[in-house]
Amino acid sequence: MACYQLPAILLILAVLTAASVAPVAQAQSANAHPAGFSECFSGLWDKTGCWQEVYNFYTTGKNLPGLNCCKASLEVGAQCWLTFWVPGGLSPALISQLKSYCTAFVARSGSGSAPAPGMSV
């Protein structure tokens, strides 16, 4: 009887482990690309090179984006930026810096006194 108990115990443990891993994997994949991810960043994808400009800014803290990219980045909501992944995580200070820079850049672009693209803040 004892020789049947070990396989039964192992089978029960395997089933319990599989049942607990599935919800964790689903939660992790939902966090990786939340619903609406593509809608959040569609403006950045639509402008050639814009996604790369924003990514470069967030990974270096400099190399600010150009005017068209700034306009697109201002359309991205605050909750969307929280899903933007960069190595080491995304600093709220950089999100604020990009928003401030782009707001001023776009506002000045109509008056002809906009800073040059890529100028550090």
DSSP file (Angstrom, degrees, kcal/mol; ACC not computed):
  #  RESIDUE AA STRUCTURE BP1 BP2  ACC     N-H-->O    O-->H-N    N-H-->O    O-->H-N    TCO  KAPPA ALPHA  PHI   PSI    X-CA   Y-CA   Z-CA
    1    1 A M    >>        0   0    0      0, 0.0     3,-1.1     0, 0.0     4,-0.9   0.000 360.0 360.0 360.0 -35.6    0.0    0.0    0.0
    2    2 A A  H 3>  +     0   0    0      1,-0.3     4,-1.1     2,-0.2     3,-0.4   0.822 360.0  61.6 -64.3 -31.6    2.9    2.4    0.8
    3    3 A C  H 34 S+     0   0    0      1,-0.2    -1,-0.3     2,-0.2     0, 0.0   0.718 104.4  49.0 -71.3 -17.3    4.2    2.1   -2.8
    4    4 A Y  H <> S+     0   0    0     -3,-1.1     4,-1.5     2,-0.1    -1,-0.2   0.687 100.7  65.7 -88.3 -20.8    1.0    3.6   -4.1
    5    5 A Q  H  X S+     0   0    0     -4,-0.9     4,-2.7    -3,-0.4     5,-0.2   0.904  95.8  54.4 -70.2 -41.0    1.0    6.5   -1.7
    6    6 A L  H  X S+     0   0    0     -4,-1.1     4,-2.6     1,-0.2     5,-0.2   0.943 109.9  45.0 -62.5 -49.3    4.1    8.2   -3.0
    7    7 A P  H  > S+     0   0    0      0, 0.0     4,-2.4     0, 0.0    -1,-0.2   0.889 114.1  51.3 -61.5 -35.8    2.9    8.5   -6.6
    8    8 A A  H  X S+     0   0    0     -4,-1.5     4,-2.2     2,-0.2    -2,-0.2   0.914 110.9  47.3 -66.1 -42.0   -0.5    9.7   -5.4
    9    9 A I  H  X S+     0   0    0     -4,-2.7     4,-2.5     2,-0.2    -1,-0.2   0.919 112.5  49.5 -65.0 -43.2    1.1   12.4   -3.2
   10   10 A L  H  X S+     0   0    0     -4,-2.6     4,-2.3     1,-0.2    -2,-0.2   0.888 110.3  51.0 -63.1 -39.0    3.3   13.5   -6.1
   11   11 A L  H  X S+     0   0    0     -4,-2.4     4,-2.2     2,-0.2    -1,-0.2   0.917 110.4  48.5 -64.1 -43.7    0.3   13.6   -8.4
   12   12 A I  H  X S+     0   0    0     -4,-2.2     4,-2.5     1,-0.2    -2,-0.2   0.920 111.8  49.5 -62.6 -44.6   -1.6   15.8   -6.0
   13   13 A L  H  X S+     0   0    0     -4,-2.5     4,-2.4     1,-0.2    -1,-0.2   0.897 110.3  50.8 -62.2 -40.2    1.4   18.1   -5.5
   14   14 A A  H  X S+     0   0    0     -4,-2.3     4,-2.4     2,-0.2    -1,-0.2   0.909 111.5  47.6 -64.3 -42.2    1.8   18.4   -9.3
   15   15 A V  H  X S+     0   0    0     -4,-2.2     4,-2.3     2,-0.2    -2,-0.2   0.921 113.2  47.9 -65.3 -44.3   -1.9   19.3   -9.8
   16   16 A L  H  X S+     0   0    0     -4,-2.5     4,-1.7     2,-0.2    -2,-0.2   0.896 112.4  49.3 -64.3 -40.0   -1.8   21.9   -6.9
   17   17 A T  H  X S+     0   0    0     -4,-2.4     4,-1.8    -5,-0.2    -2,-0.2   0.932 112.0  47.8 -64.8 -45.6    1.4   23.5   -8.3
   18   18 A A  H  X S+     0   0    0     -4,-2.4     4,-1.7     1,-0.2    -2,-0.2   0.888 110.6  52.4 -62.8 -39.0    0.0   23.7  -11.8
   19   19 A A  H  < S+     0   0    0     -4,-2.3    -1,-0.2     1,-0.2    -2,-0.2   0.840 112.6  44.4 -67.4 -32.7   -3.3   25.2  -10.5
   20   20 A S  H  X S+     0   0    0     -4,-1.7     4,-0.8    -5,-0.2    -1,-0.2   0.765 111.1  53.4 -84.1 -24.2   -1.4   27.9   -8.6
   21   21 A V  H  X S+     0   0    0     -4,-1.8     4,-2.4     2,-0.2     5,-0.2   0.859  98.0  64.2 -77.6 -36.4    1.0   28.8  -11.4
   22   22 A A  H  X S+     0   0    0     -4,-1.7     4,-2.2     1,-0.2     5,-0.2   0.916 102.7  45.7 -58.4 -49.2   -1.6   29.4  -14.1
   23   23 A P  H  > S+     0   0    0      0, 0.0     4,-2.2     0, 0.0    -1,-0.2   0.879 112.9  51.7 -63.7 -34.3   -3.3   32.5  -12.4
   24   24 A V  H  X S+     0   0    0     -4,-0.8     4,-2.3     2,-0.2    -2,-0.2   0.925 110.2  48.1 -65.9 -44.0    0.2   34.0  -11.6
   25   25 A A  H  X S+     0   0    0     -4,-2.4     4,-2.2     1,-0.2    -1,-0.2   0.891 111.7  50.3 -63.6 -39.8    1.2   33.6  -15.3
   26   26 A Q  H  X S+     0   0    0     -4,-2.2     4,-1.9    -5,-0.2    -1,-0.2   0.909 110.8  48.9 -65.1 -41.2   -2.0   35.2  -16.5
   27   27 A A  H  X S+     0   0    0     -4,-2.2     4,-1.8     1,-0.2    -2,-0.2   0.898 111.2  50.1 -65.3 -40.3   -1.6   38.1  -14.1
   28   28 A Q  H  X S+     0   0    0     -4,-2.3     4,-1.7     1,-0.2    -1,-0.2   0.903 111.0  47.9 -66.4 -40.6    2.0   38.7  -15.2
   29   29 A S  H  X S+     0   0    0     -4,-2.2     4,-1.4     1,-0.2    -1,-0.2   0.848 109.7  53.6 -70.4 -31.0    1.1   38.6  -18.9
   30   30 A A  H  < S+     0   0    0     -4,-1.9    -1,-0.2     1,-0.2    -2,-0.2   0.873 110.0  47.9 -67.6 -36.3   -1.8   41.1  -18.3
   31   31 A N  H  < S+     0   0    0     -4,-1.8    -2,-0.2     1,-0.2    -1,-0.2   0.814 105.3  59.5 -73.2 -29.7    0.6   43.4  -16.6
   32   32 A A  H  < S+     0   0    0     -4,-1.7    -1,-0.2     1,-0.3    -2,-0.2   0.900 127.5  10.5 -66.7 -40.3    3.1   43.2  -19.4
   33   33 A H  S  < S-     0   0    0     -4,-1.4    -1,-0.3    -5,-0.1    -2,-0.1  -0.689  85.2-161.8-139.3  82.7    0.6   44.5  -22.0
   34   34 A P    >   -     0   0    0      0, 0.0     3,-2.0     0, 0.0     4,-0.2  -0.173  39.0 -79.0 -64.5 159.1   -2.5   45.8  -20.3
   35   35 A A  T 3  S+     0   0    0      1,-0.3    -5,-0.0     2,-0.1     0, 0.0  -0.333 121.7  25.6 -56.2 134.8   -5.7   46.3  -22.2
   36   36 A G  T 3> S+     0   0    0     -3,-0.1     4,-2.5     3,-0.0    -1,-0.3   0.489  79.7 130.2  88.8   2.7   -5.5   49.5  -24.2
   37   37 A F  H <> S+     0   0    0     -3,-2.0     4,-1.5     1,-0.2    -2,-0.1   0.929  76.2  45.0 -56.1 -48.5   -1.6   49.5  -24.4
   38   38 A S  H  4 S+     0   0    0      1,-0.2     4,-0.4    -4,-0.2    -1,-0.2   0.863 112.5  52.0 -67.2 -33.7   -1.6   50.0  -28.2
   39   39 A E  H >4 S+     0   0    0      1,-0.2     3,-0.7     2,-0.2     4,-0.3   0.875 105.0  57.5 -67.7 -36.0   -4.3   52.7  -27.9
   40   40 A C  H 3< S+     0   0    0     -4,-2.5     3,-0.3     1,-0.2    -1,-0.2   0.903 119.5  27.5 -58.2 -42.8   -2.2   54.5  -25.3
   41   41 A F  T 3X S+     0   0    0     -4,-1.5     4,-2.0    -5,-0.2     3,-0.4   0.165  82.6 113.0-111.6  17.0    0.8   54.8  -27.6
   42   42 A S  H <> S+     0   0    0     -3,-0.7     4,-2.2    -4,-0.4    -1,-0.2   0.870  77.8  55.9 -60.1 -36.6   -0.7   54.9  -31.0
   43   43 A G  H  > S+     0   0    0     -4,-0.3     4,-0.9    -3,-0.3    -1,-0.2   0.872 108.0  47.9 -62.9 -36.9    0.3   58.5  -31.6
   44   44 A L  H  4 S+     0   0    0     -3,-0.4     7,-0.7    28,-0.2     6,-0.3   0.888 112.5  48.6 -69.9 -38.6    4.0   57.6  -30.9
   45   45 A W  H  < S+     0   0    0     -4,-2.0    -2,-0.2     1,-0.2    -1,-0.2   0.851 106.0  58.6 -68.6 -33.7    3.8   54.6  -33.3
   46   46 A D  H  < S+     0   0    0     -4,-2.2     2,-0.6    -5,-0.2    -1,-0.2   0.768  94.3  72.4 -69.8 -26.1    2.2   56.8  -36.0
   47   47 A K  S >X S-     0   0    0     -4,-0.9     3,-1.9    -3,-0.3     4,-0.6  -0.813  94.5-114.2 -95.0 122.4    5.1   59.2  -36.1
   48   48 A T  T 34 S-     0   0    0     -2,-0.6    -2,-0.1     1,-0.3    21,-0.1  -0.319  95.6  -0.8 -58.3 125.2    8.3   57.8  -37.7
   49   49 A G  T 3> S+     0   0    0     -4,-0.1     4,-2.1    -2,-0.1    -1,-0.3   0.352  98.8 113.6  80.6  -6.2   11.1   57.5  -35.2
   50   50 A C  H <> S+     0   0    0     -3,-1.9     4,-2.6    -6,-0.3     5,-0.3   0.917  72.3  53.1 -67.8 -43.7    9.0   59.0  -32.4
   51   51 A W  H  X S+     0   0    0     -7,-0.7     4,-2.5    -4,-0.6    -1,-0.2   0.921 112.1  47.1 -56.7 -43.4    8.9   55.8  -30.3
   52   52 A Q  H  > S+     0   0    0      2,-0.2     4,-2.9     1,-0.2    -1,-0.2   0.884 109.4  53.6 -66.9 -39.5   12.7   55.6  -30.5
   53   53 A E  H  X S+     0   0    0     -4,-2.1     4,-2.0     2,-0.2    -2,-0.2   0.930 112.8  43.4 -60.4 -45.5   13.1   59.3  -29.6
   54   54 A V  H  X S+     0   0    0     -4,-2.6     4,-2.6     2,-0.2    -2,-0.2   0.919 114.1  50.3 -67.5 -43.1   11.0   58.9  -26.4
   55   55 A Y  H  X S+     0   0    0     -4,-2.5     4,-2.0    -5,-0.3    -2,-0.2   0.923 110.2  50.4 -60.5 -44.7   12.7   55.6  -25.5
   56   56 A N  H  X S+     0   0    0     -4,-2.9     4,-1.8     1,-0.2     6,-0.4   0.899 110.7  49.8 -61.3 -40.5   16.1   57.3  -25.9
   57   57 A F  H  X S+     0   0    0     -4,-2.0     4,-3.4     1,-0.2     5,-0.2   0.946 111.9  47.4 -62.3 -47.3   15.1   60.2  -23.7
   58   58 A Y  H  < S+     0   0    0     -4,-2.6    33,-0.2     1,-0.2    -1,-0.2   0.786 115.4  45.0 -68.5 -26.4   13.8   57.8  -21.0
   59   59 A T  H  < S+     0   0    0     -4,-2.0    -1,-0.2    -5,-0.2    -2,-0.2   0.738 128.2  25.5 -88.2 -22.1   16.9   55.7  -21.0
   60   60 A T  H  < S-     0   0    0     -4,-1.8    -2,-0.2     2,-0.3    -3,-0.2   0.680  91.4-131.0-111.3 -24.4   19.4   58.5  -21.1
   61   61 A G  S  < S+     0   0    0     -4,-3.4     2,-0.2     1,-0.4    -4,-0.1   0.555  86.0  59.1  79.7   7.9   17.6   61.5  -19.5
   62   62 A K        +     0   0    0     -6,-0.4    -1,-0.4    -5,-0.2    -2,-0.3  -0.644  56.7  83.5-142.7-159.4   18.7   63.7  -22.4
   63   63 A N        -     0   0    0     55,-0.4    -6,-0.2    -2,-0.2    -1,-0.1   0.980  70.0-151.0  54.7  60.4   18.2   63.7  -26.2
   64   64 A L        -     0   0    0     54,-0.4    54,-0.4     1,-0.1    -1,-0.1  -0.274  16.4-102.7 -64.7 147.9   14.8   65.3  -26.0
   65   65 A P        -     0   0    0      0, 0.0    53,-0.5     0, 0.0    54,-0.1  -0.196  34.8-105.6 -70.9 162.2   12.3   64.5  -28.8
   66   66 A G     >  -     0   0    0     51,-0.2     4,-2.5    52,-0.1     5,-0.2  -0.099  42.3 -85.6 -77.8-178.6   11.5   66.8  -31.7
   67   67 A L  H  > S+     0   0    0      1,-0.2     4,-2.5     2,-0.2     5,-0.2   0.914 124.3  46.0 -60.1 -51.5    8.3   68.9  -32.2
   68   68 A N  H  > S+     0   0    0      1,-0.2     4,-2.0     2,-0.2    -1,-0.2   0.888 115.2  48.3 -62.5 -38.0    6.1   66.2  -33.8
   69   69 A C  H  > S+     0   0    0      2,-0.2     4,-2.7     1,-0.2    -1,-0.2   0.881 109.3  53.2 -69.4 -37.6    7.1   63.6  -31.3
   70   70 A C  H  X S+     0   0    0     -4,-2.5     4,-2.0     2,-0.2    -2,-0.2   0.927 107.7  51.2 -61.1 -44.3    6.5   66.1  -28.4
   71   71 A K  H  X S+     0   0    0     -4,-2.5     4,-0.6     1,-0.2    -2,-0.2   0.926 112.9  45.7 -58.6 -44.7    3.0   66.7  -29.8
   72   72 A A  H >< S+     0   0    0     -4,-2.0     3,-1.0     1,-0.2     4,-0.4   0.891 110.5  53.0 -66.3 -39.8    2.3   62.9  -29.9
   73   73 A S  H >< S+     0   0    0     -4,-2.7     3,-1.1     1,-0.3    -1,-0.2   0.817 101.5  60.1 -68.6 -28.8    3.8   62.3  -26.4
   74   74 A L  H 3< S+     0   0    0     -4,-2.0    -1,-0.3     1,-0.2    -2,-0.2   0.705  98.4  59.8 -70.6 -17.7    1.5   65.0  -24.9
   75   75 A E  T << S+     0   0    0     -3,-1.0     2,-0.4    -4,-0.6    -1,-0.2   0.605  83.8  97.2 -82.2 -12.5   -1.5   62.9  -26.1
   76   76 A V  S <  S-     0   0    0     -3,-1.1   -35,-0.1    -4,-0.4   -36,-0.1  -0.661  77.4-127.2 -80.5 126.3   -0.3   60.0  -24.0
   77   77 A G     >  -     0   0    0     -2,-0.4     4,-1.7   -37,-0.1     3,-0.4  -0.278  17.7-112.1 -72.5 158.9   -2.2   59.9  -20.6
   78   78 A A  H  > S+     0   0    0      1,-0.2     4,-0.9     2,-0.2    -1,-0.1   0.874 118.0  52.9 -58.1 -40.7   -0.4   59.7  -17.3
   79   79 A Q  H  4 S+     0   0    0      1,-0.2     4,-0.4     2,-0.2    -1,-0.2   0.837 105.6  55.7 -66.4 -31.3   -1.7   56.1  -16.7
   80   80 A C  H >4 S+     0   0    0     -3,-0.4     3,-2.0     1,-0.2     4,-0.4   0.901  99.5  58.6 -67.3 -40.3   -0.3   55.0  -20.0
   81   81 A W  H >< S+     0   0    0     -4,-1.7     3,-1.3     1,-0.3    -1,-0.2   0.811  95.0  66.0 -60.7 -27.7    3.2   56.2  -19.2
   82   82 A L  T 3< S+     0   0    0     -4,-0.9    -1,-0.3     1,-0.3    -2,-0.2   0.722 100.3  50.7 -66.5 -18.9    3.2   53.9  -16.2
   83   83 A T  T <  S+     0   0    0     -3,-2.0     2,-0.5    -4,-0.4    -1,-0.3   0.473  82.9 108.7 -94.8  -3.3    3.0   50.9  -18.7
   84   84 A F    <   -     0   0    0     -3,-1.3     2,-0.4    -4,-0.4     6,-0.1  -0.639  62.7-147.8 -77.5 119.4    6.0   52.2  -20.7
   85   85 A W        +     0   0    0     -2,-0.5    -2,-0.1   -53,-0.1    -3,-0.0  -0.764  27.2 160.3 -98.2 132.2    8.9   49.9  -20.0
   86   86 A V    >   -     0   0    0     -2,-0.4     3,-2.3   -28,-0.1   -31,-0.0  -0.968  52.4 -82.4-136.9 153.8   12.6   50.9  -19.9
   87   87 A P  T 3  S+     0   0    0      0, 0.0     0, 0.0     0, 0.0     0, 0.0  -0.320 118.2  16.2 -56.5 132.1   15.5   49.1  -18.2
   88   88 A G  T 3  S-     0   0    0      2,-0.1    -3,-0.0    -2,-0.0     2,-0.0   0.408 125.1 -82.0  85.2  -2.5   15.6   50.0  -14.5
   89   89 A G    <   -     0   0    0     -3,-2.3     2,-0.6     2,-0.1    -4,-0.1  -0.046  52.5 -73.8  90.9 163.6   12.1   51.3  -14.5
   90   90 A L        -     0   0    0     -6,-0.1    -2,-0.1    -8,-0.1   -31,-0.1  -0.867  41.6-135.9-103.6 121.8   10.6   54.7  -15.5
   91   91 A S    >>  -     0   0    0     -2,-0.6     4,-1.7   -33,-0.2     3,-0.6  -0.584   5.8-141.6 -76.9 129.7   11.2   57.6  -13.2
   92   92 A P  H 3> S+     0   0    0      0, 0.0     4,-2.3     0, 0.0     5,-0.2   0.821 104.0  61.5 -57.7 -29.7    8.2   59.8  -12.5
   93   93 A A  H 3> S+     0   0    0      1,-0.2     4,-2.4     2,-0.2     5,-0.1   0.885 103.0  48.9 -64.9 -37.9   10.7   62.7  -12.6
   94   94 A L  H <> S+     0   0    0     -3,-0.6     4,-2.7     2,-0.2     5,-0.2   0.879 109.1  52.5 -69.3 -36.9   11.5   61.9  -16.3
   95   95 A I  H  X S+     0   0    0     -4,-1.7     4,-2.2     2,-0.2    -2,-0.2   0.940 112.9  45.0 -60.5 -46.3    7.8   61.7  -17.2
   96   96 A S  H  X S+     0   0    0     -4,-2.3     4,-2.7     2,-0.2    -2,-0.2   0.893 112.1  51.9 -64.2 -41.2    7.3   65.1  -15.7
   97   97 A Q  H  X S+     0   0    0     -4,-2.4     4,-2.7     2,-0.2     5,-0.2   0.922 110.5  47.7 -63.1 -44.6   10.4   66.5  -17.4
   98   98 A L  H  X S+     0   0    0     -4,-2.7     4,-2.9     1,-0.2     5,-0.3   0.925 113.1  48.5 -62.7 -43.9    9.3   65.3  -20.8
   99   99 A K  H  X S+     0   0    0     -4,-2.2     4,-2.6    -5,-0.2    -2,-0.2   0.929 113.6  46.4 -63.0 -45.3    5.8   66.7  -20.3
  100  100 A S  H  X S+     0   0    0     -4,-2.7     4,-2.2     2,-0.2     5,-0.2   0.937 115.3  46.2 -62.4 -47.4    7.1   70.1  -19.2
  101  101 A Y  H  X S+     0   0    0     -4,-2.7     4,-2.9    -5,-0.2    -2,-0.2   0.947 115.6  45.2 -60.3 -49.7    9.6   70.3  -22.0
  102  102 A C  H  X S+     0   0    0     -4,-2.9     4,-2.8    -5,-0.2     5,-0.3   0.876 110.4  53.8 -66.9 -37.3    7.1   69.2  -24.6
  103  103 A T  H  X S+     0   0    0     -4,-2.6     4,-2.1    -5,-0.3    -1,-0.2   0.944 115.0  40.7 -60.2 -47.0    4.4   71.5  -23.3
  104  104 A A  H  X S+     0   0    0     -4,-2.2     4,-2.4    -5,-0.2    -2,-0.2   0.900 115.0  52.0 -67.5 -41.2    6.8   74.5  -23.6
  105  105 A F  H  X S+     0   0    0     -4,-2.9     4,-1.3    -5,-0.2    -2,-0.2   0.931 112.7  44.0 -61.9 -47.7    8.3   73.4  -26.9
  106  106 A V  H  X S+     0   0    0     -4,-2.8     4,-0.6     1,-0.2    -1,-0.2   0.900 113.5  51.5 -65.5 -41.1    4.8   73.0  -28.5
  107  107 A A  H >< S+     0   0    0     -4,-2.1     3,-0.5    -5,-0.3     4,-0.3   0.897 114.6  42.9 -63.2 -40.3    3.6   76.3  -27.1
  108  108 A R  H >X>S+     0   0    0     -4,-2.4     5,-1.3     1,-0.2     3,-0.8   0.671  95.3  79.5 -80.0 -17.1    6.7   78.2  -28.4
  109  109 A S  H 3<5S+     0   0    0     -4,-1.3     3,-0.5     1,-0.3    -1,-0.2   0.818  90.9  52.9 -63.8 -29.5    6.7   76.5  -31.8
  110  110 A G  T <<5S+     0   0    0     -4,-0.6    -1,-0.3    -3,-0.5    -2,-0.2   0.757 107.8  51.0 -74.9 -24.3    3.9   78.8  -33.0
  111  111 A S  T <45S-     0   0    0     -3,-0.8    -1,-0.2    -4,-0.3    -2,-0.2   0.485 110.7-117.2 -93.1  -2.9    5.9   81.9  -32.0
  112  112 A G  T  <5S+     0   0    0     -4,-0.7    -3,-0.2    -3,-0.5    -2,-0.1   0.558  92.2  99.6  81.4   7.0    9.1   80.9  -33.8
  113  113 A S      < +     0   0    0     -5,-1.3    -4,-0.2    -8,-0.1    -5,-0.1   0.017  45.3 139.7-114.7  28.6   11.1   80.8  -30.6
  114  114 A A        -     0   0    0     -6,-0.4    -9,-0.1    -5,-0.1    -8,-0.1  -0.430  57.1-109.0 -71.4 144.6   11.0   77.0  -30.0
  115  115 A P        -     0   0    0      0, 0.0    -1,-0.1     0, 0.0     3,-0.1  -0.310  44.3 -88.7 -67.1 158.2   14.2   75.4  -28.7
  116  116 A A    >   -     0   0    0      1,-0.1     3,-1.8     2,-0.1   -11,-0.0  -0.418  52.1 -95.4 -66.3 141.7   16.1   73.2  -31.1
  117  117 A P  T 3  S+     0   0    0      0, 0.0   -51,-0.2     0, 0.0    -1,-0.1  -0.303 111.2  25.4 -57.4 140.9   15.1   69.5  -31.1
  118  118 A G  T 3  S+     0   0    0    -53,-0.5   -55,-0.4   -54,-0.4   -54,-0.4   0.406  84.2 146.1  85.5  -1.9   17.3   67.4  -28.8
  119  119 A M    <   -     0   0    0     -3,-1.8    -1,-0.3   -56,-0.1   -55,-0.1  -0.499  50.8-118.4 -69.6 133.7   18.2   70.4  -26.6
  120  120 A S              0   0    0     -2,-0.2   -58,-0.1     1,-0.1    -1,-0.1  -0.400 360.0 360.0 -72.8 149.1   18.7   69.4  -23.0
  121  121 A V              0   0    0     -2,-0.1    -1,-0.1     0, 0.0   -59,-0.1   0.440 360.0 360.0 -84.5 360.0   16.5   70.9  -20.3
